Amino acid sequence: MRRSLSAVALATSAALVLAGCSSSDNAATSSSSAAPAASSSAAPAASSSESPATSSSAAASSSAAPAASSSEAPTGPLIPVKLQLQWFAQAQFAGYYAAAEQGYWKDEGLDVQIVEGGVDIVPQTQLANGSVDYAIAWVPKALASREQGAGITDVAQIYQKSGTLQVSMADKNLKKAADLKGKNVGNWGFGNEFELFAGITKAGLDPAADVTLVQQNFDMNALLDGSIDAAQAMTYNEYAQVLETKNPATGKLFQPSDLNAINWNDEGTAMLQDAIWANTDKLQNDTTYQETTVKFLKGALKGWIYARDNAEKTASVVVAAGSQLGASHQLWQTNEVNKLIWPSKDGIGVINDAAWKQTVDVAMSAKNLEGSTVITKAPEGLAYTNDYVMKALDALKAEGIDVTGESYKPITVTLNEGGK
């Protein structure tokens, strides 16, 4: 096998520790569950540095129950809070930008500064070293950091499903993991490959012998030029890059019918992704931080509820926040991210025990080319807790707010060429 990813695979363990309307000829319309574009959310983990900012199962329960946030308007100075994103401003984080723009955090007495991520920003490291108060990170990468000593806890699981796909042209007929045998398969590496490796292995294939793994850039160029047969993509990002590109065979934008997408949720090897992480020590010992966590979560969840009910307005908020992605792309992204969250039968942000267990199982069992796994043992200590998110949900329900989105329906989004 051509081990094109060997250099990246050697660095994966270390990286994980440090890491996560036009004419019909020019528009693609889709309300399908698969969708994405431009820069990827699954950035390689690296060293930490300062980034731009915008202001505005392991043990599951903490012994110190969080205090409920007050329903009364706050008085006095706002409490400063820093939230670290895991990538640049885009609708992957729509709910947080909506919370800031709508003043939901200020209603809770908080002055939240949204700190953008980037290729050299590792959110969980920023949180563990005290640079920020909360961070958005994928669960597997954060668990790897915890195993190496980072004192962080998942306090709200925003994405209930994985947004990772393996995308191919329809004429390749690659519809399930087993179909990847003998193919050139792209992935980003840096710890983003484990759902793929788990899916290949579950299908009875050997990742080191039965497929040719190729390191892929954070775009879809290699798929579009035929260099690889299948490309890694997020539903809300890179998948849309293809749909925003003209198909040379038709002169029109690619359509979902031109593509196949292997969804790791369907294959049973998906892992939990965007979650809100907090400082474990402060959760257990700092009453003020406990109270702030409930207030912060209440505002954040309310922002995501706003994004659910106001996708178009929310996409515009993200564009105004400085995203480099186009307007139609941001609307697509908002719509697709909503699909990863809603409906949420237990309430937005509640960590599902079965999904957590599957994530841990895959993280402990799926091996990369060098034989490394994401983590070597089940997480210890306070890896996650639903205590704080339940307090936040109770406060929202007391205000008559729908926290489950049982009747949620995605909108139909028309993509323009280049995501404009």
ABEGO torsion letter per residue (X at the ends): XBBAAAAAAAAAAAAAAAXXXBBAAABBBBABABBBEEBBABBBBBBBBBBBBBBXXBBABBABBBBBBBABBBBEBBBBBBBBBABBBBAAAAAAAAAAAAGAAAAAGBBBBBBBBEAABBAAAAAAAGABABBBBBAAAAAAAAAAGBBBBBABBABABBABBBBBBAAAGBABAAAABGBBBBBAEGGAAAAAAAAAAAAGBBAAAABBBBBBBBBAAAAAAGABABBBBBAABAAAAAAABBBAAAGBBBBAAABBBBBAAAAGABBBBBBBBBBAAAAAABAAAAAAAAAAAAAAAAAAAAAAABAAAAAAAAAAAGBABBAAAAAAAAAAAAAAAOBBAAEBGBBBAAAAAAAAAAAAABBBAAGBBABABBBBEBABBAAAAAAAAAAAAAAGBBAAGAABBBBBBBBBBGGX
